[in-house]
Amino acid sequence: MTAFPRGFLWGAATASYQVEGENRASDWWAWEQEPGRIQHGDRSGRGADWWVGQAERDLSLAAQMGHNAHRMSLEWARIEPEPGVYDPEALARYREILGHAAREGLQISLTLQHFSLPRWAAQRGGWAWPALPTLFRAYAARCAREFGGLVELWSTLNEPSVLAHGAYLGRRWPPGLGQWKAYRDALTGMLIAHAAGYEALKESLPSARVGLVLAMPCYDPRRLKRRDRCVAKVHDWIFNGNVLEALRTGVVWPPTSLRPIRIQGLADAFDWLGLNYYGRYRVRFSPRAYKAAFGRHVQDDPIRTASSDWGDVYPEGLTRQLQRLARFGVPLYVTENGVFGSEQAAYLREHVDAVAAALRAGVDVRGYFWWTLVDNFEWAEGWQTPFGLLALDRETQARSPRPVAELLARICREKA
């Protein structure tokens, strides 16, 4: 049994749009209404009723289960429903939620933007709109002033690579542009926004610990053949490597840009890094897959729905990616890790073991957050992927703990 360090954070994660409900000013609300966008025609609807009082109840349940931290996000569309216009009621509601978490002894890791955007931003191209990073900077500064006394860990953005691929290179998420140029513009725009948001938060709150949350699946060759090894490295560079290099040097390289672009203030603009990890992709060379950099993902037993593939369950990959991020020399947090279905408890046990292996190897890991606290609206999958520690009855809004909730509670209590 491995004992975890004193002060290690244990908890779960949520995202505002996925649990709050009735986020009508968001780009995702409009997207949901279009036929065929969401599996089974699902809608977020009331979500998990966080906006009307259930947030406090769920956070109290988390504290009762032994959690000492929670990762959550703000809904930009609620706070700034029109450019430069801030909603005092929304700001007050978030202060209520954050204040309740503090009273329950939960340290909050707060993300400023978790995928969803105000509709006014999406209508202008979302992250492909050159003006949006400047507006994000102002939004970050306002959040720092409003919530500075209630938050210790801040992150600017959640998973820039995932959003760039799903919404700008792909068509599954809004704005669904499906263009390489939109992908390049959006990913570059998000990196510029991160640097701007980091600066704004540090100016307002010099003691704030500000990070960025990255999704980093493993990409391994399907076979030992050189072609598979090469294309796996290409896929890793496109999704993981180019963002890591940009954070290290401040320079964005192809294919994110047609030529190297230096972003002022980006290099080392983080006090910590968050890792979202779910699984591994096995990559096989295919000359027909030219739109996917000549590689197909061929998994053995993937976590998959009709529209998404999280890859094979591969706990060792979590250790590997933590060791990879350790080269930056900053504290690390596993900000998302989880699975839906009957194997949740085994998945949690194996991945906590993987974190322990990273700690034994000298990696400075300081927290682990399960995805997610309560069943939520999982983007294009709708309500078809119940990741929650707490099962949600959407008709009654009743919660019931799954076996994985008790296992995580035991880990929290024993700190081992």
PLY file of the C-alpha trace (Angstrom):
ply
format ascii 1.0
element vertex 416
property float x
property float y
property float z
element edge 415
property int vertex1
property int vertex2
end_header
0.00 0.00 0.00
1.36 3.41 -1.00
0.80 6.37 1.32
0.25 9.64 -0.51
1.97 12.88 0.52
0.57 15.10 3.24
-1.74 17.70 1.68
-2.47 15.60 -1.41
-5.78 16.67 -2.95
-8.49 14.05 -3.45
-11.77 14.83 -5.13
-13.89 14.84 -8.24
-14.45 17.27 -11.09
-17.44 18.94 -12.70
-17.88 21.41 -15.56
-20.36 24.26 -15.40
-22.31 23.66 -18.60
-22.61 19.96 -17.90
-24.19 20.24 -14.44
-25.74 23.69 -14.03
-28.66 23.41 -16.44
-30.49 26.05 -18.49
-27.33 27.71 -19.86
-29.31 29.47 -22.57
-26.69 32.12 -23.41
-24.09 29.46 -24.31
-23.09 28.29 -27.77
-23.81 24.73 -26.65
-27.43 25.49 -25.83
-28.05 26.61 -29.41
-26.08 23.63 -30.75
-28.21 21.14 -28.81
-31.39 22.37 -30.44
-30.19 21.38 -33.93
-31.40 17.88 -34.90
-28.73 15.18 -34.99
-26.13 17.04 -32.93
-26.53 15.01 -29.72
-26.92 11.25 -29.31
-30.56 10.14 -28.99
-31.64 13.76 -29.31
-30.65 14.44 -25.69
-30.71 17.94 -24.23
-28.85 19.32 -21.24
-32.09 20.75 -19.85
-31.90 21.12 -16.08
-28.50 19.42 -16.01
-27.87 18.29 -12.45
-29.67 21.39 -11.10
-26.49 23.01 -9.83
-27.62 26.51 -10.66
-30.74 26.31 -8.50
-29.25 24.85 -5.34
-28.04 21.31 -5.95
-24.40 22.42 -6.18
-24.23 22.94 -2.43
-25.82 19.56 -1.72
-23.41 17.73 -4.03
-20.38 19.51 -2.59
-21.53 18.57 0.90
-21.84 14.95 -0.24
-18.31 15.14 -1.62
-17.02 16.40 1.73
-18.90 13.61 3.53
-17.15 11.10 1.25
-13.79 12.40 2.45
-12.91 14.62 -0.49
-10.75 17.59 0.45
-10.92 19.32 -2.96
-13.16 19.82 -5.96
-12.44 20.92 -9.50
-15.17 23.04 -11.14
-15.54 25.71 -13.79
-17.30 28.99 -14.45
-19.74 29.57 -17.28
-18.44 32.58 -19.21
-21.84 32.98 -20.91
-23.56 33.45 -17.53
-21.00 35.91 -16.20
-20.69 38.00 -19.39
-23.89 37.49 -21.42
-22.94 40.43 -23.67
-19.43 41.74 -24.42
-18.34 43.89 -21.51
-21.62 43.38 -19.60
-21.24 41.37 -16.40
-24.24 39.84 -14.64
-24.15 40.62 -10.88
-26.60 37.80 -10.10
-24.39 35.23 -11.81
-21.32 36.52 -10.00
-23.20 36.33 -6.70
-24.35 32.76 -7.41
-20.79 31.59 -8.07
-19.66 33.28 -4.84
-22.35 31.30 -3.02
-21.11 28.01 -4.49
-17.46 28.78 -3.86
-18.18 29.98 -0.34
-20.08 26.79 0.45
-17.17 24.69 -0.81
-14.81 26.60 1.46
-17.06 26.04 4.47
-17.10 22.32 3.68
-13.30 22.25 3.69
-12.98 21.71 -0.06
-10.09 23.39 -1.84
-11.33 24.57 -5.22
-9.49 24.20 -8.50
-11.34 26.68 -10.70
-11.32 26.64 -14.51
-12.31 29.85 -16.29
-13.43 28.23 -19.55
-14.39 24.58 -19.96
-15.28 24.22 -23.67
-18.49 26.30 -23.80
-18.45 29.93 -24.99
-20.89 32.82 -24.83
-23.10 32.78 -27.88
-21.87 36.27 -28.85
-18.33 34.90 -29.09
-19.35 31.80 -31.05
-21.26 33.91 -33.56
-18.01 35.68 -34.42
-16.02 32.48 -34.93
-15.27 31.41 -31.37
-11.57 30.89 -30.72
-10.85 31.50 -34.41
-11.96 35.12 -33.80
-8.74 37.17 -33.31
-10.34 39.52 -30.76
-11.41 36.77 -28.33
-8.10 36.40 -26.40
-8.24 40.09 -25.45
-11.82 39.70 -24.25
-10.81 36.58 -22.33
-8.11 38.59 -20.57
-10.70 41.08 -19.34
-12.97 38.22 -18.24
-10.09 36.60 -16.32
-9.28 39.88 -14.59
-12.92 40.30 -13.52
-13.06 36.75 -12.15
-9.88 37.36 -10.18
-11.43 40.43 -8.54
-14.71 38.65 -7.80
-13.45 35.29 -6.53
-9.85 35.91 -5.47
-10.43 35.19 -1.79
-12.19 31.90 -2.47
-9.85 30.13 -4.90
-6.29 28.86 -4.56
-5.82 26.96 -7.81
-6.83 28.67 -11.06
-6.72 27.28 -14.58
-7.40 29.33 -17.66
-8.65 26.77 -20.18
-9.62 23.12 -20.32
-8.10 20.87 -23.01
-7.28 23.30 -25.86
-6.28 20.45 -28.19
-9.56 18.60 -27.66
-11.64 21.69 -28.36
-9.60 22.63 -31.43
-10.02 19.16 -32.89
-13.67 18.62 -31.99
-15.06 22.05 -32.86
-12.77 23.59 -35.47
-11.02 20.76 -37.30
-14.06 18.56 -36.74
-17.81 19.14 -36.85
-19.02 17.36 -33.69
-18.96 20.41 -31.40
-19.87 24.06 -31.99
-19.06 25.90 -34.17
-18.34 22.69 -36.16
-16.27 24.40 -38.86
-14.35 21.35 -40.09
-11.41 23.35 -41.46
-7.65 23.14 -40.99
-7.38 26.93 -41.01
-10.03 27.22 -38.31
-8.18 24.58 -36.26
-4.89 26.45 -36.54
-6.47 29.81 -35.74
-8.45 28.43 -32.80
-5.60 26.53 -31.15
-3.26 29.49 -31.57
-5.99 31.77 -30.22
-6.43 29.60 -27.13
-2.69 29.63 -26.44
-2.67 33.43 -26.77
-5.68 33.56 -24.44
-3.95 31.36 -21.88
-0.92 33.67 -21.80
-3.19 36.71 -21.52
-5.33 35.10 -18.82
-2.27 34.03 -16.84
-0.97 37.60 -16.90
-4.34 39.06 -15.89
-4.75 36.67 -12.96
-1.22 37.27 -11.69
-1.63 41.04 -11.95
-4.82 40.96 -9.88
-3.73 38.15 -7.54
0.08 37.92 -7.36
-0.15 34.93 -5.02
-2.54 33.00 -7.28
-1.36 29.64 -8.54
-2.37 29.57 -12.20
-2.19 26.59 -14.52
-3.49 25.05 -17.72
-5.36 21.75 -18.07
-4.23 19.45 -20.90
-5.75 16.27 -22.29
-2.90 13.87 -23.08
-3.86 10.41 -24.32
-1.04 8.03 -25.19
-0.37 7.29 -28.86
1.44 3.99 -29.39
2.12 2.05 -32.61
-0.31 -0.76 -33.30
2.52 -2.92 -34.64
6.30 -2.81 -34.36
6.59 -1.78 -37.98
8.42 1.46 -38.67
5.42 2.95 -40.48
3.23 2.51 -37.40
5.90 3.95 -35.11
6.30 7.00 -37.32
2.60 7.74 -37.67
2.07 7.28 -33.91
4.71 9.94 -33.31
3.00 12.23 -35.81
-0.35 11.82 -34.05
1.27 12.48 -30.69
2.94 15.63 -32.04
-0.28 16.98 -33.53
-2.30 16.43 -30.37
0.23 16.61 -27.50
3.72 17.54 -28.58
3.15 20.82 -30.36
1.25 22.31 -27.39
3.91 21.14 -24.93
6.64 22.65 -27.10
4.72 25.92 -27.32
4.41 26.05 -23.53
8.13 25.40 -23.18
9.44 27.82 -25.81
6.59 30.21 -26.52
6.73 29.23 -30.19
3.85 27.56 -32.03
5.04 25.17 -34.73
3.34 23.40 -37.67
0.77 22.04 -38.06
-0.73 24.45 -35.54
0.66 27.24 -37.67
1.93 27.35 -41.25
5.15 28.90 -39.96
6.63 29.28 -36.46
4.79 31.94 -34.45
6.09 33.36 -31.18
3.40 34.16 -28.61
4.44 36.83 -26.17
4.29 35.69 -22.57
3.45 32.04 -23.31
6.73 30.35 -22.38
6.52 28.97 -18.84
3.22 30.82 -18.20
2.00 28.30 -15.65
2.61 27.56 -11.99
1.18 24.06 -12.31
-0.21 21.78 -15.00
-3.30 19.62 -15.01
-3.44 16.28 -16.81
-6.71 14.83 -18.09
-6.09 11.20 -18.96
-8.48 8.44 -20.02
-6.67 5.93 -22.23
-4.39 4.99 -25.09
-4.78 5.05 -28.87
-3.06 2.36 -30.94
-2.09 3.88 -34.28
-1.72 1.93 -37.52
-0.42 3.38 -40.76
-3.03 3.61 -43.52
-2.38 5.27 -46.90
-6.11 5.91 -47.21
-6.28 7.88 -43.95
-4.71 10.99 -45.46
-7.17 13.27 -43.64
-5.98 11.76 -40.35
-2.23 12.10 -41.05
-2.19 8.56 -42.52
-3.00 6.87 -39.23
-6.02 4.88 -38.01
-6.76 4.15 -34.37
-7.15 0.39 -33.87
-7.96 -0.34 -30.24
-8.54 -3.76 -28.68
-11.14 -2.90 -26.03
-11.81 0.81 -26.15
-13.99 3.06 -24.04
-16.30 4.00 -26.88
-19.70 5.34 -27.83
-21.20 5.75 -31.28
-19.49 9.11 -31.67
-16.46 9.09 -29.34
-13.49 6.89 -28.56
-11.51 7.46 -25.37
-9.05 4.68 -26.26
-8.03 1.47 -24.54
-7.85 1.35 -20.75
-4.10 1.67 -20.11
-3.16 2.79 -16.57
0.57 2.77 -17.34
-0.08 5.62 -19.73
-1.06 7.87 -16.82
2.33 7.25 -15.23
4.07 7.89 -18.54
2.31 11.18 -19.18
2.92 12.42 -15.65
6.61 11.66 -16.10
6.54 13.52 -19.41
5.02 16.61 -17.80
7.47 16.40 -14.88
10.12 17.83 -17.21
8.48 21.24 -16.81
9.47 21.30 -13.15
6.09 22.43 -11.78
3.52 20.66 -9.57
1.12 18.37 -11.41
-2.51 17.42 -10.79
-4.56 14.66 -12.39
-7.52 16.93 -13.11
-9.69 14.31 -14.86
-9.60 10.53 -14.91
-12.55 8.19 -15.07
-14.75 5.76 -16.94
-18.42 4.88 -17.26
-19.87 1.40 -16.93
-19.38 -1.54 -14.63
-15.59 -1.38 -14.39
-15.34 1.97 -12.59
-13.92 0.60 -9.34
-11.19 -1.42 -11.08
-10.36 1.58 -13.27
-10.01 3.85 -10.23
-7.84 1.38 -8.34
-5.51 0.84 -11.31
-5.13 4.53 -12.07
-4.51 5.52 -8.46
-1.79 2.86 -8.53
-0.42 4.58 -11.64
-0.28 7.91 -9.79
1.51 6.16 -6.93
4.05 4.78 -9.42
4.71 8.32 -10.67
5.22 9.54 -7.10
7.68 6.72 -6.43
9.56 7.80 -9.56
9.95 11.29 -8.09
7.17 13.10 -9.96
5.64 16.01 -8.04
1.97 15.00 -8.23
-0.24 16.87 -5.78
-3.80 15.80 -6.50
-6.23 13.44 -8.20
-9.76 14.29 -9.41
-12.20 11.65 -10.66
-14.39 12.54 -13.63
-17.06 13.21 -12.50
-18.84 13.85 -9.19
-22.37 13.37 -10.55
-23.71 12.08 -13.87
-23.80 14.95 -16.34
-24.54 16.03 -19.90
-21.48 14.68 -21.71
-21.43 16.95 -24.77
-22.22 15.11 -28.03
-22.83 11.89 -26.04
-25.66 13.56 -24.16
-26.65 11.52 -21.11
-25.38 8.21 -22.48
-22.09 8.08 -20.52
-22.71 8.02 -16.75
-19.25 8.79 -15.37
-20.49 10.00 -11.97
-19.56 8.82 -8.51
-23.19 9.71 -7.89
-25.83 8.27 -10.22
-28.44 10.86 -11.20
-32.15 10.24 -11.65
-32.98 13.03 -14.08
-36.70 12.88 -13.35
-36.42 13.34 -9.59
-32.85 14.74 -9.41
-32.16 12.10 -6.73
-28.57 10.97 -6.22
-27.34 7.49 -5.35
-23.67 6.59 -4.81
-22.08 3.97 -7.04
-19.56 1.43 -5.66
-16.71 3.55 -7.05
-17.79 6.37 -4.73
-17.17 4.21 -1.65
-13.81 3.06 -3.00
-12.66 6.65 -3.54
-14.00 7.55 -0.09
-11.90 4.78 1.43
-8.81 5.99 -0.44
-9.51 9.53 0.80
-9.90 8.38 4.39
-6.81 6.16 4.37
-4.77 8.53 2.16
-3.36 5.42 0.58
0 1
1 2
2 3
3 4
4 5
5 6
6 7
7 8
8 9
9 10
10 11
11 12
12 13
13 14
14 15
15 16
16 17
17 18
18 19
19 20
20 21
21 22
22 23
23 24
24 25
25 26
26 27
27 28
28 29
29 30
30 31
31 32
32 33
33 34
34 35
35 36
36 37
37 38
38 39
39 40
40 41
41 42
42 43
43 44
44 45
45 46
46 47
47 48
48 49
49 50
50 51
51 52
52 53
53 54
54 55
55 56
56 57
57 58
58 59
59 60
60 61
61 62
62 63
63 64
64 65
65 66
66 67
67 68
68 69
69 70
70 71
71 72
72 73
73 74
74 75
75 76
76 77
77 78
78 79
79 80
80 81
81 82
82 83
83 84
84 85
85 86
86 87
87 88
88 89
89 90
90 91
91 92
92 93
93 94
94 95
95 96
96 97
97 98
98 99
99 100
100 101
101 102
102 103
103 104
104 105
105 106
106 107
107 108
108 109
109 110
110 111
111 112
112 113
113 114
114 115
115 116
116 117
117 118
118 119
119 120
120 121
121 122
122 123
123 124
124 125
125 126
126 127
127 128
128 129
129 130
130 131
131 132
132 133
133 134
134 135
135 136
136 137
137 138
138 139
139 140
140 141
141 142
142 143
143 144
144 145
145 146
146 147
147 148
148 149
149 150
150 151
151 152
152 153
153 154
154 155
155 156
156 157
157 158
158 159
159 160
160 161
161 162
162 163
163 164
164 165
165 166
166 167
167 168
168 169
169 170
170 171
171 172
172 173
173 174
174 175
175 176
176 177
177 178
178 179
179 180
180 181
181 182
182 183
183 184
184 185
185 186
186 187
187 188
188 189
189 190
190 191
191 192
192 193
193 194
194 195
195 196
196 197
197 198
198 199
199 200
200 201
201 202
202 203
203 204
204 205
205 206
206 207
207 208
208 209
209 210
210 211
211 212
212 213
213 214
214 215
215 216
216 217
217 218
218 219
219 220
220 221
221 222
222 223
223 224
224 225
225 226
226 227
227 228
228 229
229 230
230 231
231 232
232 233
233 234
234 235
235 236
236 237
237 238
238 239
239 240
240 241
241 242
242 243
243 244
244 245
245 246
246 247
247 248
248 249
249 250
250 251
251 252
252 253
253 254
254 255
255 256
256 257
257 258
258 259
259 260
260 261
261 262
262 263
263 264
264 265
265 266
266 267
267 268
268 269
269 270
270 271
271 272
272 273
273 274
274 275
275 276
276 277
277 278
278 279
279 280
280 281
281 282
282 283
283 284
284 285
285 286
286 287
287 288
288 289
289 290
290 291
291 292
292 293
293 294
294 295
295 296
296 297
297 298
298 299
299 300
300 301
301 302
302 303
303 304
304 305
305 306
306 307
307 308
308 309
309 310
310 311
311 312
312 313
313 314
314 315
315 316
316 317
317 318
318 319
319 320
320 321
321 322
322 323
323 324
324 325
325 326
326 327
327 328
328 329
329 330
330 331
331 332
332 333
333 334
334 335
335 336
336 337
337 338
338 339
339 340
340 341
341 342
342 343
343 344
344 345
345 346
346 347
347 348
348 349
349 350
350 351
351 352
352 353
353 354
354 355
355 356
356 357
357 358
358 359
359 360
360 361
361 362
362 363
363 364
364 365
365 366
366 367
367 368
368 369
369 370
370 371
371 372
372 373
373 374
374 375
375 376
376 377
377 378
378 379
379 380
380 381
381 382
382 383
383 384
384 385
385 386
386 387
387 388
388 389
389 390
390 391
391 392
392 393
393 394
394 395
395 396
396 397
397 398
398 399
399 400
400 401
401 402
402 403
403 404
404 405
405 406
406 407
407 408
408 409
409 410
410 411
411 412
412 413
413 414
414 415
